[in-house]
Amino acid sequence: MRRAIALALENVRTASGGPFAAVIVKQDRIIAEGTNRVTGTNDPTAHAEIVAIREACRVLADFQLSGCELYTTCEPCPMCLGAIYWARPARIFYAATAADAADAGFDDAFIYDELNIAPAGRRIPMTQLLRDDSLAIFSAWKQQENKTSY
Amino acid sequence: MRRAIALALENVRTASGGPFAAVIVKQDRIIAEGTNRVTGTNDPTAHAEIVAIREACRVLADFQLSGCELYTTCEPCPMCLGAIYWARPARIFYAATAADAADAGFDDAFIYDELNIAPAGRRIPMTQLLRDDSLAIFSAWKQQENKTSY
């Protein structure tokens, strides 16, 4: 965690991105690091945890982080928490809370609230269409024998 | 949406990834497309919406998708919904529901449930440490004048 905090401080000081960093450890060794790169790379998904998860998966040549620990300088936002569940590391350590982040102008709480509102009522409106047509995709998936589940 | 459904069907038929695709439109023109590439690229964050958002931001050279519409073949998972809120498109259209995805073996509902549980009680345990040390990062951010907010 001390390494993650140092990386985040450096990210702010060099104006490289937001005040966040993450480190992924496997068997007591750092295998990947990530800092927030949203503005530097024009990638709204480049939060520290996502950058670190993508790098760790590249290093391990696997889409799962079994047996890994993720250290992040701040409680993950819903996007990053979702990514963590898909990557399935063994354990997460975080330093600052979501409330600390909100104090610094990063209002993840708004997104957490939106997730609990029905799609049509959200601030970014969500409209359903062509559901019946789309079900053919899942039928094809169920019938596909040559597939890798994840 | 018909284009997204065709892309998802093709993704399944070619065993390139999961049964999902997304298309991003600006001013009635498709500016980016994405298909699920999790297993093909060893990237658990490579859901169709994330792939399409990253590509659209690259095309627009912007970390925001103002005025864009995102068409996705399935209701977004928490990771993708989070990414959508950070990218801030104007509107979302989706075809299949989260329940349809669950029927096909993609249980996003589990992640939605976990988000509403306190960090320490989650299936992937989350432990807080070094909070006080981490607050120096937000102090540095607040004092940094040469920064780009997002």
Interface residues (C-beta under 8 A of the other chain):
Chain A: M1 R2 I5 A8 L9 V12 R13 A15 G18 P19 F20 V38 T39 N42 D43 P44 T45 H47 I50 I53 R54 C57 R58 L60 A61 D62 F63 Q64 L65 T73 C74 E75 C77 P78 M79 C80 L81 G82 A83 I84 Y85 W86 A87 R88 P89 A90 R91 I92 F93 Y94 A95 A96 T97 D100 A101 D103 A104 G105 F110 I111 Y112 E114 L115 N116 P119 I124 P125 M126 T127 Q128 L129 L130 R131 D133 S134 L135 A136 I137 F138 A140 W141 K142 Q144 N146 K147 T148 S149 Y150
Chain B: M1 R2 I5 A8 L9 V12 R13 A15 G18 P19 F20 V38 T39 N42 D43 P44 T45 H47 I50 I53 R54 C57 R58 L60 A61 D62 F63 Q64 L65 T73 C74 E75 C77 P78 M79 C80 L81 G82 A83 I84 Y85 W86 A87 R88 P89 A90 R91 I92 F93 Y94 A95 A96 T97 D100 A101 D103 A104 G105 F110 I111 Y112 E114 L115 N116 P119 I124 P125 M126 T127 Q128 L129 L130 R131 D133 S134 L135 A136 I137 F138 A140 W141 K142 Q144 N146 K147 T148 S149 Y150
